[in-house]
Amino acid sequence: MAKEFCYTVAGHCFSVYPAADIDLEEPLAHYAPFATDPSAAPGRVFVLNVVPKEALPEPEGLVVEFDQDDDGSQIRLSRTPDGRSWFEFRIFGTLSGTMLAESDFSSATLAFHKQEEFALNNALMVMYAMRTAAMGTALFHAAVIGHAGRGYLFLGKSGTGKSTHARLWLQYVPDSELVNDDNPVVRVFPDGTARVYGSPWSGKTPCYRNMELPLGGFVQLAQAPYNAIRRLKGISAYAALVPSISGKRWDRQMADGLHETENALAMNVPVWHLDCLPDEAAARLCAGLITEA
């Protein structure tokens, strides 16, 4: 029987099965805080099988649907004639892995080429984001600070200063802790409450914490020669959230699920816009206002 690596992130359980000649102990080392006993785990939201590259030939008739380059981390998504998804993961142009996913993302097969950990992380993030999109769950590109029992997400484009602002909170705002520095998970529950969770995906900062907090608010950051903060509401709040959420929006079911989550968050969780300098005053201004909301 193939070895099973089982994990639970934000209440969603998934499993990874490597082929007999593939060792995943090191690439999956930072997933350890999320490890789950397979015999006691709930139903899996998805399963990922990992095989040698020769065991996963490129399908014929591919049609490219999506091609993204995020600071050298590149993902190309193509559709097969029968509706499955073919992914190519590259780092600065070098092919790291390929993945063939079922149309509903309930299972997929990943083949390593180079940079195994990079390919595995991207494959698992993609599968998680796609599979849970219709489950009130969203994977955010954000830094998260925990403060006084609540979690606050800092949003913005790459290079905006999310990690810098989080570090300023750690330095100048008492009772602050880093929950995740790049890819936290947010869940909205049927009663309208929302919680933020640490994840095994945290970008350049090794912060892999299996923890959860009530969601206290979102802060959309923008660089400016001054510090000023304002509350966003309605469509402005909704629009601030959308660019920071991972998801395959041209898939109708997943797009609808993400829309429901975004709408619930915009209506029920405070959203702020902070024009700021990378300084102590910005952190104190932000914390002093949003933690009282």
Buried (B, 14 or more C-beta within 10 A) or exposed (E): EEBBBBBBBBBBBBBBBBBEEBEBEEBBEBBEBBBBEBEEBEEBBBBBBBBEBEEBEEBEEBEEBBEEEEEEBBBBBBBBEEEBBBBBBBBEEEBBBBBBBBEBBBBBBBBBBEBBBBBBBBBBBBBBBBBBBBBBBBBBBBBBBBBEEBBBBBBBEEEBBBBBBBBBBEEBBEEBBBBBBBBBBBBBEEEEEBBBBBBBBBBEBEBBBBBBBEBBBBBBBEBEEEBEBEBBEEEBBBBBBEEBBBBBBEBEEBBEBBBBBBBBBBEEBBBBBBBBBEBEEBBBBBBEBBBEE
